Amino acid sequence: MTNFYIFIFRAILKTVFAVILSRFFHPDLNLAYVAGLGILLVGLAYIFEYLRNKKSNGT
């Protein structure tokens, strides 16, 4: 899988997860906040992947 396909897969998965989370806890939340939550989740996935790879490489 190329990096682009991984990004698309993560973006779709995190968007669905953000919608489910926001509708479960705050049903009246604005769509812009849900999109921000999705972007935050995708960003955190890449940050944690970077930290995991950095730790496993020993540097």
Contact map, one row per residue, 1 for C-alpha under 8 A:
11101100000000000000000000000000000000000000000000000000000
11111100000000000000000000000000000000000000000000000000000
11111110000000000000000000000000000000000000000000000000000
01111111000000000000000000000000000000000000000000000000000
11111111100000000000000000000000000000000000000000000000000
11111111110000000000000000000000000000000000000000000000000
00111111111000000000000000000000000000000000000000000000000
00011111111100000000000000000000000000000000000000000000000
00001111111110000000000000000000000000000000000000000000000
00000111111111000000000000000000000000000100000000000000000
00000011111111100000000000000000000001100100000000000000000
00000001111111110000000000000000000000000000000000000000000
00000000111111111000000000000000000000000000000000000000000
00000000011111111100000000000000000001101100000000000000000
00000000001111111110000000000000001001100000000000000000000
00000000000111111111000000000000000000000000000000000000000
00000000000011111111100000000000000001000000000000000000000
00000000000001111111110000000000011011001000000000000000000
00000000000000111111111000000000010000000000000000000000000
00000000000000011111111100000000000000000000000000000000000
00000000000000001111111111000000000000000000000000000000000
00000000000000000111111111101000010000000000000000000000000
00000000000000000011111111111000000000000000000000000000000
00000000000000000001111111100000000000000000000000000000000
00000000000000000000111111100000000000000000000000000000000
00000000000000000000111111111000000000000000000000000000000
00000000000000000000011111111000000000000000000000000000000
00000000000000000000001001111100000000000000000000000000000
00000000000000000000011001111110110000000000000000000000000
00000000000000000000000000011111110000000000000000000000000
00000000000000000000000000001111111000000000000000000000000
00000000000000000000000000000111111100000000000000000000000
00000000000000000000000000001111111110000000000000000000000
00000000000000000110010000001111111111000000000000000000000
00000000000000100100000000000011111111100000000000000000000
00000000000000000000000000000001111111110000000000000000000
00000000000000000100000000000000111111111000000000000000000
00000000001001101100000000000000011111111100000000000000000
00000000001001100000000000000000001111111110000000000000000
00000000000000000000000000000000000111111111000000000000000
00000000000001000100000000000000000011111111100000000000000
00000000011001000000000000000000000001111111110000000000000
00000000000000000000000000000000000000111111111000000000000
00000000000000000000000000000000000000011111111100000000000
00000000000000000000000000000000000000001111111110000000000
00000000000000000000000000000000000000000111111111000000000
00000000000000000000000000000000000000000011111111100000000
00000000000000000000000000000000000000000001111111110000000
00000000000000000000000000000000000000000000111111111000000
00000000000000000000000000000000000000000000011111111100000
00000000000000000000000000000000000000000000001111111110000
00000000000000000000000000000000000000000000000111111111000
00000000000000000000000000000000000000000000000011111111100
00000000000000000000000000000000000000000000000001111111111
00000000000000000000000000000000000000000000000000111111111
00000000000000000000000000000000000000000000000000011111111
00000000000000000000000000000000000000000000000000001111111
00000000000000000000000000000000000000000000000000000111111
00000000000000000000000000000000000000000000000000000111111
